[in-house]
Amino acid sequence: MTASMVILDCYTVEPSGLGVPPYLSAYVRQSYAALRRARPGADVRYVTIDDVRWCLAGGRPAVEPPLSDRRTYSATVNRDKAVELLRDAEAVVVVAGDKVPSVHLHAVNGSQDDIARAMACVRGRRYLIGPMATWALSEPASWAGLFDAVHTHTVTSGTLALGSRTPAPYGQLEQDRADFGELIEQMPWSPVAELELYRGCTRKAFCRFCNEPGKAPVVAHRTVEDVLAEAEQLYAAGVRHFRLGQQTCFFSYQGRNEEAIRALLGGICERCPELEMLHIDNADPLAVAAPVGRRIAAAVAELCTEGNCAPMGIESFDPAVIERNVLTCTEEILLRAVEHVNEAGAVRGAGGLPKLLPGLNLIYGLPGESHATHLANLKALQRIYDAGFLCHRTNVRLARAFPGTPLAEEEATLDALPSATHFETWKADIDQIWDRPMKERVYPAGLDIPGVHAYFVDEQGTWFRRLGSYAIQIIERGATVPVGTPADITVTGHAPRVIYGTRRAH
């Protein structure tokens, strides 16, 4: 009888990586490779927490069709037998955890209660990988008995049953990797593969909230050939969408090496000739603002697909917060970085979207915050707008103290900061004063956006998008369109974070 193994994906969200479907995280791929290598010939099944919820609810969605159910949305081909697969598996690897707060239209990440219910179905060995492993180690009493081993960063065939607290060498992960075809076949959606370029932060001084040094206190880069080989394996398995996003700054790959970055991007295009998306994620504004940053931005705009985004963590424009949290980037540096990206990528591609735009990340709830912090943020954003620049998206969130970071030592004091009371109001200010006018500038009324697809239906109508890094979401109000339906959209209106449109007749 063939041995069976299961990967249970409860989804991951990190500043340096997204693992919510359709994004396919490095954690899932490493788990698949480790299981295949550790147990040759085993049947390795991929199951999501949405599959488990479906089974435990008796095969019923939480909302009535045609509305989309975000708790069971990402169902695999194994949906109807998910509990049975967990029960009969020799081993189950759970991939889970958020390093930052996250809310998704189409997904609810697996909670500790979700995972405990799923593990109650398992008779075999149980392993955990992802950010939740760090939470589990920091709160052992509440996780007692759930797992036989935990892995905080990576998993290999050699460490699978033992657990691990440090990342495995890239060469070891490469040895485990093989064919991904049977993994991809179990996903009814078109996955976006997150590709990691390096570990650790290239800054000399680390931000106090940053969890990246805990992953790798010393920066370790992958070779261009190693990344290309993994992209080629995924492409052979049917993947056509890639994001170079599992690191703190794309521009800092191999020490801001323009030649290596061009070789990487050009190599992916050459080895994956029919790719549909090639995007990046995370860009340190210090790197983007440098002269080499201007040239790298031009390479990204030239070699990647349109609709691309370079999200930059200014975090706060308040000098007091910048100094207290060792943020290093100033308003002037950020403005120069935004200029470099606009200069390279504001031109629109054949699909109607700018080739490459900056994204901005703002964090409230950091030590040193005052009411002046919000005013400083609004004034700086207005300065960017008045300069005529385009910005793809702005992410505004509250700080979260991840175990092991310097910020965790001050966690008790964060509740006394002004944002503890005013965050929702401050976020609404940015939405209306900055984000909505910027949406009108980037996506003017009458703009045609072809090649999108329906992906969610709720009370507002049908949501459309084109797969991409922080893809713009377009709502056709009052419409009920089957998920997956392709469409061409004309922009008709704007709101913070989304735009409205109508389908064009063919």
Secondary structure, 3 states (H helix, E strand, C coil): CCCEEEEEEEEEEECCEECCCCEECHHHHHHHHHHHHHCCCCEEEEEEHHHHHHHHCCCCCCCCCCCCCCCCCCCCCCHHHHHHHHHHCCEEEEEEEECCCCCECCECCCCHHHHHHHHCCCCCEEEEECHHHHHHHHCHHHHCCCCCEEECCCCCCCCCCCCECCCCCHHHHHHHCCCCHHHHCCCCCCCEEECCCEECCCCCCCCCCCCHHHHCCCCEECCHHHHHHHHHHHHHCCCCEEEECCCCCHHHCCCCCHHHHHHHHHHHHHHCCCCCEEEECCCCHHHHHCHHHHHHHHHHHHHCCCCEEEEEEEECCCHHHHHHCCCCCCHHHHHHHHHHHHHHHCCECCCCCECEEEEEEEEECCCCCCHHHHHHHHHHHHHHHHCCCCCCEEEEEECCCCCCCHHHHCHHHHCCCCHHHHHHHHHHHHHHHHHHHHHHHHCCCCCEEEEEEEEEEECCEEEEECCCCCCCEEEEECCCCCCCCEEEEEEEEEECCEEEEEECCC
